[in-house]
């Protein structure tokens, strides 16, 4: 009874180990699709800097006379491979979310670039994702525009898509 053939058992265990190793290596790799999935959702714009100019932080005062100007907070929503930009205006006479700039613009991700069309230009924006922070650097005039975002749960995608004209 102790004369069992150990070769089939060894081959089975070695094959199982190789399969487990290949699954572990492929599941740890990052692909374009992974980044595309990771950036979906609503992003609050924290700041924007044109070239080496002044950094504009958000929210920022809009029209109105201090001490009670309207406050404007930009958001970017990436949903179903479309970009929706909106701004939340905090002002008793015009409170709410409003469409702004790029709205319903198709995009795709290639490597670490967010690619979309603005007017007649195809924009190749470099994106960096670290946790809930997203940095987007895109060509702008004679330099680059750097926009920094943080992922938010409020407003929701539905609220952004319901923004007024």
N, C-alpha and C positions, 0 to 999 in steps of 0.2 A: 503494500500500500504506500510506502514512502517513496516509491520509485516513480513519482509524478514527473511529467515532462515540463520543465520550467521555461522552455523557450517560447511557447505561445503566450504565457503570462508576461514575460519580459517584453515581447513585441507589442502586446496590448498596452502595457503601461508606458512604453516609450512612445507609441503612437498617440496616446492620450495626452502625454506631456507636450508633444510637439503641437498638437491642435490647441491646447490651452495657451501655449506660448504665442502662437500666431494670432489667436483671438485677442490676447492682451496687447500685443504690439499694434494691431490694426485699430483697436478701440481707443488707444491713446493718441493716435494721430489726429491732427487737426486738418480740416479741409475747408474749401471756400464755402461750401454749403453750411458747415458748422458756424462760421462767422456770420453768414447771411441770416441764419436762424437766431443767433445770439443778439443781433442788433435790432430785431423786431420789437416794436412797442413804442411807448411814448417817452420822449426825452425832453427835459427842461434845459433850455439853453442857459448856461451859467455865465458865459462871456464870449466876446468876439474881439479879435484884433486884426486890423487890416495892415499887412506888412509889419513894419516895426513901429507903427503908430500906437496911439493910446488904446488901452484895453477898456472896452465898454462892458461893465458888469450888469447883470440883470437880477431883478427887475430894474428898469430905469424909468425916470420921469418922462412922461409924454407931454402932450399939449396941456395947457392950463397954467395958472399963476400960482407960484408957491405962496403959501405953504400947502396948498391943496391941488397939486397937479394930478393928472391921471397917471397911473402906473401901468407900465407895459411889460409883460413877461412872455417872451417867445417860447414856442414849443415846436418840436419836430416829431412827427409820427411816421413810423415805418411800418406799413401794414400791407400785406398781400403784394409785395414788391412794388409798392407805390409810396411816394413821399408826399406827406401833407404837412405844410407849415401853417401854424396858427399862432395867434397872440392872445393872451388874456389881458383885457383892459379892465382896470379897477378904477371906476369913475361912476358916481351915482347916475350920470346922464347917459352912459354908454357901457354899462357893466356887461361882461361876458367874453366869449371866445369868438374871434374873427379870423377868417381866412387871410393869409398873407403870402406874398411871394410865390414860391413854387407850391402848387396844389395839384394833386392827382398826377404826379410825374413818375413815370416808370423808372425803376432802377434795377441794377444787379450788382453783385459783388464778385470781383475777380481778384484773387490773392488778398491783399489788404487795401483794395481800392473800391470805393463806392462810385459806380459809374451811372450817370444820368444825363439827360439832355435839358438844357436851359436855353430857350430860344433856338438859335441855330448852332449853339455850341454844345459839344459833348464834354461834360465835366468828368475828370478823373480825380476824385478826392481821396487822399490818403486817410485811412481811418485806423485808430488805435483804440482797442477796447481793454480796459483794466477794471474788472469787477463791474460796478455800476457807473463807471465813468467812460465817456466816449469823447475822443478828440478827432476832429475832422479838419484837415488842411486841404484847401482847394485853391486853384489858381484864381487870382482876382486882380484885374488891371495889370499893373507892372510888377506885382509881387504875389504874395499868398495871403489868404484869409484863414485864420485859425479860429475855429469855433469849438468851445468846450461844452459838454452836456453831462447831465446826470439822469439816470433812469428814474422815472417816477411811476407810482401806481395811481396817482390822481394828478391831473385829469386822466380819464380812461381813453382808450381808442375811440369808443362811441362818442364821448364828449367832443373830442377833436374833430371827428367826422361830421358832427352836427354844428360846426362853427358857422357863424353868419357870414354873408358876403360883405 
